């Protein structure tokens, strides 16, 4: 009996030696192409709207079905191309839950509000109130067209949890897979660069080509282990995460190259200063120069050109390290100082995979 169980376990491991995890956001992106002015689905829809005929309505539905079948075939082609086309390969489509954003929006309400607002714009008032803040359920579209969203292709599986996003499901599934399983994650979401932190045998494909960790690290200027810290500081408009204003991706990478992480970065580099009363600040700076008998050229050499820009009211904002050299002169009068460390810690918590609900 023990021998049989042992053999069954070995066979099971061999059968699941490869796995493909697909971000269903792929289908959302493809539907955007369908509805482009020259898309086949858009053209079929326009014909139906123009004629109002039943045959043209069925042609419109047929165009959508054909487009979905083509999208599935394309995925299967890319999977085979990557070397995961064996019958024993486990293929799983991971869907966004309709309430997948809610845990994160409790921490940071504007999270993905830009995307959710676009979806809400297409709904009526009553429907909008019911679905506000939720992610559209693409599985319903598939089911209405006669597809089984839990098995879009023979042998394929699906994962869905109402309160999780697709990248959460992918991250959690990676944690459940055996260490020796070869994994192909398919997603165009940059947050899933983090899969390389979660499973040592993971490869990443963006639906066009394989994405390599060394290339991403060279482009970002950081190790992937610091990705969540980097994005928290740099920000990401696609997720409505602001980061530290006026800092940017390159500066964020430079800070992380000289620190272990967000906690170790000095406060001044995570601080912004807005000139709220330019006249008052100009008076403070010019008076100081006069008292010290400093020319503007000498001041710029000592403090940097931002002193000149602020004094001449050509700049309305500074980074904390720039303000530091004039802080004793300005005495925090006429300025609004904001430290973004706590906000960045929240952003990092939202970004990091797997996400942990507080």
N, C-alpha and C positions, 0 to 999 in steps of 0.2 A: 504493500500500500504506500509506504514512504517513497519507494522508487517511482511509482506512478505519479505521485504528487510532485516529486522533484522534476521528472520529465515534463510534466504539464507546465510547471513554472518556467522551465527553460524554453519550451516552445512558445509560451506566452510572451516571454521577454524578446524572443527572436521575432515574433509576429508584430510586436510594437516597437521594434528597434528604430523606426523612423516615424516622425509625426510632423504634420503641417498645421499651423495655427493661423487662421485667416481673419484679419480685421474686416468685419462686414462694412466698414466705412468705404471700402472699395466700391460697393454697389451704389452707395450714395453719390460718390464721385462720378460713376458711370452714368447714372441717371441725369446728372447735370449735362453730360455730353448728349444724351438723347434729346434733351429739350433745347439744345442750342439751335439757332435759326436754321441751320442746314441739317440738323439731326433727322434721322429717318422717322423717329417717333413724333417729333414736332411737325414734320411735313404731313404725316398721316392724320395727326390731330387737327391740323389746319384744314385739311380736306373735309374731315367730318364736320367741323364747325361751319364750314362754308356751305355744305350740302344738307347737313342734318339727316342724311339717309342712314338707315339701319345697316346696309352693306358697308358703308364707310366707317361706321362705328366699330363693326367687327374687324375691319381691316386695321383700324387704330389699335384695338386690343391685340391683334395678331402681330403687329409691329413691336409692341411692348414685349410680348412673349419671345419673339425672335431675338430681340435685343438682350433679354436676360439669358437665353440659351447661349448666345454668342459670348456674353460675359463669363459664363460658367466654363465654356470651352476654352476661353483664353486663360483662365486660372489653371485649368487642367494642363494646358500646354506649358505654362511657366513652371508648374510643379514638376512635370516630366523633365523639362529642360534643366532644372536644378538637381536632378538625380533622385527625386522623391516619387517617381511614378509607379513604384511597385504596388501590387495589389494588397500587400500587408501594411502599407503605410496608412496610418490613421490621419484622416483629414477632418479638421474641425473648424467650422465657421463660428466666430464669436460676435454676437450682436450687442449693440448698446441697449441697456435697459431704459425704459421710458423715464425712470426716475434716477438714472445713473449719475446725473450731475448733482443731485440734491445734497448728498453728504458733503461735497466740496463747496457748494454754494452756501451752506451753513457757516463754513469757515470764511468764505470770501464771496459775498453775494454777486459781484459782477462776473464771476467765472463763466466763460463761454456765453455771456449774455448776448454778445454780438451774433452768435450762431442761432441761439434760441429765439432771438427777436426776429430774425429772418424767417424762421419757421412759423412764428406766431402771425406774421404779416399776411400769410396766405389763408388764415382762418377767419370764420365769422366771429362776431362778438361773444356769443354764448359758448361756442366751441373753444375760443381763445381763453376764456376764463377757466374752463375745465382743464385745459392742457398747458396753461402758462407755466413756463419753467421746465417743461418736460421735453424729452427727446422723441421725435417721431419714430414710431415702430415700423421699420421697413418690412418686417415679417408679414404685416397685414397686407402690404402691396403684393408680396409674393403669393400669399394665400388666395387673394382675390383673383389672381391670374392663373390659378390652378397649380401652383408649385407648392411643394412641401418645404417650408423654411427650415425644418429640422433635418432634411435630407435633400439638399439642392441637387445632388448627383448621387447615383447609386453608390452606397458604401460610405458616403460622407456623413458627418455628424454635425451637431450644433450645440452651442452653449448660450444660455440666456439667463440673466438674473435681473429682475426689475430694477434693483437699486445699484447696479454696477455698470460701468462703461466697458466697452470691448477690450480696452487695454488692461483693465483690472482682471478680466477673465483670462486673458492671455498670460499675464504675470502670475496669477495664481495657478494656472495649469502648468506652467513651467516649473513651479515649485513642487508639483505632484509627480512629474515625470521622472523616471529613473535617470541616474546620472549618465548612464551610457547610451541614452536615447539620442539619436541625431534629430535635431529639430530645425524646421524651416518656419520662421515667422514672416508672414506677408502683411505688410502695412506701410502706408506712406506717412504715418504719424511719427514725427521725430521723437516724441516721448518714448517710443518703443526702442530707441537706441539703448535704453536701459536693460533690454533683454540680455545683453552681453554680460551684465552684472548678475543675472539670475540663474543662468544655466550655461555650463562651460561648452556645450556642444551645439549652441544655437547659431544659426545663420539667419540673416535678415534680407528680405527682398521687398523692394518698393513697388512691385507690380510691373516694373520696366526692366530692372536689373538688380543684381545682388549688391547690397551695400556692405562695405567692409569696415570693420572697427578701426583699423589703423588709418583709413582715409578720413573717417569722421573725426577722429581725435586730432589729426593733423589740421583739418579745416577749422575745428572749433578752438584748437589750441589748449585743450584740457584732456585729461583721462576721462573715460566714460563714467568712472566712479564718482566724478564731481559734476555730472550733467545736471542733476536737479538743483544743485547750488548755483551753477552757472546760469541756468534759465531763470531761476528766482531773481537773480541780480539783473540780468540782461533784459528780461521781460519777453513776452511773446504775444503780439497782437492777435494771432489766430485764436488763442485761448483767453484773450482779454486780460492777460496778466501784465501789469505795467512795469514791473521791475523797479529799479532805481532810476528816476528821471535823469535824462541827459548823460547817462553813463555809457550804455551800449555794450555790444557783445565782445568786442576786442578788449575793452577796459575790464570787463567782468572776468575774462579769461586771464588777463594779466594779474589781477588780484588773487585769483585762485591758484595761480602757479607759484605764488609766494606765501601761500597759507594752506593749512590743512582743510579748511572749509569755511563756511559762512560765519561760524562762531569766532573764528580767529582773525577776521578782517577788522582792522581798526575802525572805530566809529566814524571818523571824518570821511572815510571813503564810501560810507553808506548814508551820508548826510547830504541834503540839498539845502541851499539858502536862496530865498527869493527876496529881491530888493523891493520892499513894500513902500518905502518912502525915499525915492531917489534923491530928492533935494537934501534931506537930512543926512543921508549917507555921503553924498558929494561934499557937503560942508565939513563933515568929520574928516574925510580923507584929505581934502585940500588944506584944511587948517593944520592937520598933522604935518604935512609936507612943508608948509610955510614955517612952522615952529622948528622943524628939524633941518631947515634949509636944504631940502632935498629937491633936485630937479625931477621932472617926470621921467627922464631917461634913467637917472640913477635909481629911482623907485622901481621902474620896470625891471632893471637888472637884478635888483634885490628880491622883489616880490613876484615878478611875472607880469605879463601884459594885461592880465585880467584886472589888475588894480587900475590901470589907465582906462579900460573899458567901463568899469563901474563908476569911476570918478567922472567920466565924461558922459555918463548915462547912456552908454552904448550897449550895455549888457544888463539884463534884468534878473539873471540867475547865476548862481555859482555852485560848484561842488564843494563839499565840506573841506577838502584839503586845500582848495584855493582860498576859501574864506579864512582859514586858520591863521594865515599870516597877517590879516587885517582885523581879526576879531578883537584884539585889545584896543585898537583905534576906534572901531565902530561901536564897541561895547554892546553889541546885540540890539542897538537902537535902529529902528527903521527897517528891520529885516525879519523874515519869517524863516525859522530854522526847523527842519524836519529830519529826524533820524528814521531811516527805513528798515532798520534791522528786524524789528518784530514783524513788519509786513513781509519781508523777504523770508523769514522763518515760516510764515503761513504759506506763502507761495511754494516754498520747497516741499512742505508737507503735502500740498495738493498735487504737485508734480511727481513726487517720488513714487516708484512702483516697487513692490505692491503697495497700494494705498491702504492706510490703516485708519479706520474711523475713530475719531476722538470721542 
